[in-house]
């Protein structure tokens, strides 16, 4: 038998960090539209105290069965989500959408038949290439919360299209910017827009795989859609449908300009991570944390762009 690093972490080393078995996840669906419920994630970083349940999840009732938007960070979470969703709607889960590769959104997909789990081609490719590393990291951070969770790839490859569930049509949009492939969903019946991590609301955006230019383009496309309320990937529901998009756009504009000025001003990464955050962002959860993470994600690229080697044409 060959043990992976993740298996060892899940079975032995992690016990030192998490001495007791993790508690059960609390799944509390909140109605936000006709046949649509939101399960709010914690407005925090991934940590043992929240079991990694920081991403927003949506449950959609359709004549053909239950549709899930995201399935959470672990198989334990996904099993609890599935039970709560099917009790709520009275119908089995027939589709699970994974918006992008980050593990707080889709590592729980092992709780479902992969054939009903759908993601963009770019998301599946990224999970194939990088998913094991994300899984290992989640085991290190969360310990027993992750017990039994293995990397499984979505079995349904989707392209931007509509999918019909017994008369309830859901529009799927293939975008990018927060990651290399970001899925968004529009429910024409309610006008609700599910933005994944392209949209944050009162929670600072994260940038581990971001292309800020493409992200802005995607936000502009989402804002132009005929929609009402917005379910962000993290943060509170936006019933008006524009505040969260504008806030996300504003943050990434400020972030890029601020880090560009920091590089040009000769600040090192520690100094850049301690720069002042504008008052309009101070109510956003995890603002300092995400600024410092973004420095680590974006600073090397900005330095290479703004301070190229003199001997390189």
URWOHU-V137620 format. One record per residue. OMEGA is omega as a letter, one per 40 degrees, with the letter a starting at -180 (none if undefined). Layout:
((OMEGA) (OMEGA))
This chain:
((i) (i) (i) (i) (i) (i) (i) (i) (a) (a) (a) (a) (a) (a) (i) (a) (a) (a) (a) (i) (a) (i) (i) (i) (i) (i) (a) (a) (i) (a) (i) (i) (a) (i) (i) (i) (i) (i) (a) (i) (i) (i) (a) (i) (i) (i) (a) (a) (i) (i) (a) (a) (a) (a) (i) (i) (i) (i) (a) (i) (i) (i) (a) (a) (a) (i) (i) (i) (a) (a) (i) (a) (a) (i) (i) (i) (a) (i) (i) (i) (a) (a) (a) (a) (a) (i) (a) (a) (a) (a) (a) (i) (a) (i) (i) (i) (i) (a) (a) (a) (a) (a) (i) (a) (a) (a) (i) (a) (i) (i) (a) (i) (a) (a) (a) (a) (a) (i) (i) (i) (a) (i) (i) (i) (a) (i) (i) (a) (a) (a) (a) (i) (i) (i) (i) (i) (i) (i) (i) (a) (a) (i) (a) (i) (a) (a) (i) (a) (i) (i) (i) (a) (i) (a) (a) (i) (a) (i) (i) (a) (i) (i) (a) (i) (i) (i) (i) (a) (i) (a) (a) (a) (i) (a) (i) (i) (i) (i) (i) (i) (a) (i) (i) (a) (i) (i) (a) (a) (a) (a) (a) (i) (i) (a) (a) (a) (i) (a) (i) (i) (a) (i) (a) (i) (i) (a) (a) (a) (a) (i) (a) (i) (i) (i) (i) (i) (i) (i) (i) (i) (a) (a) (a) (a) (i) (a) (i) (a) (i) (i) (i) (i) (i) (i) (a) (i) (i) (a) (i) (i) (a) (a) (a) (i) (a) (a) (i) (i) (a) (a) (a) (i) (i) (a) (a) (a) (a) (a) (i) (i) (a) (i) (a) (i) (i) (i) (i) (a) (i) (i) (i) (i) (i) (i) (i) (i) (a) (a) (a) (i) (a) (i) (a) (i) (i) (a) (i) (i) (a) (i) (a) (i) (a) (i) (a) (a) (a) (a) (a) (i) (i) (i) (i) (a) (a) (a) (a) (i) (a) (a) (i) (a) (none))
